[in-house]
Amino acid sequence: MIYLDNAATSWPKPPGVAEAMLNCLEEKGANPGRSGHRMSLAAGKVVDAARASIARLFNIPDRDRVIFTLNATDALNMALKGVLKPGDHVVTTSMEHNSVTRPLYGLRKIVSVTKVPCAPDGSLEAGEIEKAVRMNTRVIVVTHASNVTGTVMPVREIGALARQKGLIFIVDAAQSAGILDIDAQNMNIDLLAMPGHKGLMGPPGTGVLYVGERVDLRPFREGGTGSRSTEPDQPEVMPEKYESGTLNSVGIAGLGAGVEFVHGTGLKTLRRHELELTRRFIEGAGKIPGMILFGPGADEERAPVVSFRMEGKDTGAVGAALDKWYNIACRAGLHCAPDAHRTLGTLESKLVRFSFSYFNTAGEVDFALQCLRDINKRDLPPANGGCNC
Ligand SMILES: Cc1ncc(COP(=O)(O)O)c(C=O)c1O
């Protein structure tokens, strides 16, 4: 299979991830941070090592502020619902994923939201965010890179603005963690939400929320932490304050190995390869008649995500043909980001998305281009599935 769906979850995982998970399950399978016996302590060490590795990647000074979550959605829910209070105003953008827009919609009876419109290529001027700030604005939340177009948002400028105005800055790094450089301190990020299973190359069911020192975040879930058990209140100590219940130590072991791979290979090397593939695809696809590409051009700053549609072809049918005829896994549909599709004008047509990883090759890109040329000349059977809305 040629796997071009890395923006959903990365595959394959680097060498070492499966081994780390198996080793954790078989050798260190006890409950981490609970019982005090040797196997429990060993499991705790695996979790702690992953925490330290993640802190190093994002220039987080205190590893205990790295909180393990289920995925990026879980981290964003913890951030938004833990910080917002009745009467607050939030500034966000028209390119957000449902993992930002739905929690905000869920809070609509107590908070007001301004969605700053982005340009038709998904780009955003930081100044537009500033114009939307009001007296009662408390939070700015933006995606670092769009999961539909790969557009990179001006996170550094927005962070500086947020700090200057005393606002809490939340970044959705679902498409940038392990892909773009992120320095939580220098970018003035207060809450950084990310999946463990995409660019960080860990297994599904892992995620992270960095909780900066300036934020007083209400815990999203309370319960057993293995510490201060007689106190009725959730302990204030980090990371337990936000990590009630048994952690996914096996998944975290895999995530730790994925992050070590990112460290070992180097973000620059990963990025160079991913960008080369993205550019190769954009340049090749631009020459296919009827191909309409969305987002920044080949030479612009971008994440390794490209969306397109083919004139006269049903998006779901293209996705299904790629899967069934050519064994190419991609994603076709609305990508859980209806606002982004409204911005691009593709809510009706939907889009096919290719997303590349370090493990894809130039040969795979060329083969995918050949398949699209072929599809372009053929009549497609009506989509039966293939589209993910
Ligand atoms: C921009 C963006 N935010 C959030 C998410 C949610 O990530 P997760 O599946 O880890 O919850 C995604 C997933 O694709 C995404 O692309």
The ligand as a Gaussian input file, in Angstrom:
#p B3LYP/6-31G(d) Opt

LIG

0 1
 C       -5.833000      20.590000      12.779000
 C       -6.297000      19.419000      13.597000
 N       -6.671000      19.611000      14.857000
 C       -7.065000      18.594000      15.652000
 C       -7.124000      17.313000      15.177000
 C       -7.573000      16.215000      16.075000
 O       -6.535000      15.311000      16.281000
 P       -6.805000      13.933000      17.040000
 O       -7.299000      12.991000      16.006000
 O       -5.478000      13.529000      17.577000
 O       -7.790000      14.184000      18.098000
 C       -6.756000      17.053000      13.852000
 C       -6.844000      15.699000      13.307000
 O       -6.694000      15.445000      12.156000
 C       -6.312000      18.127000      13.044000
 O       -5.921000      17.937000      11.802000

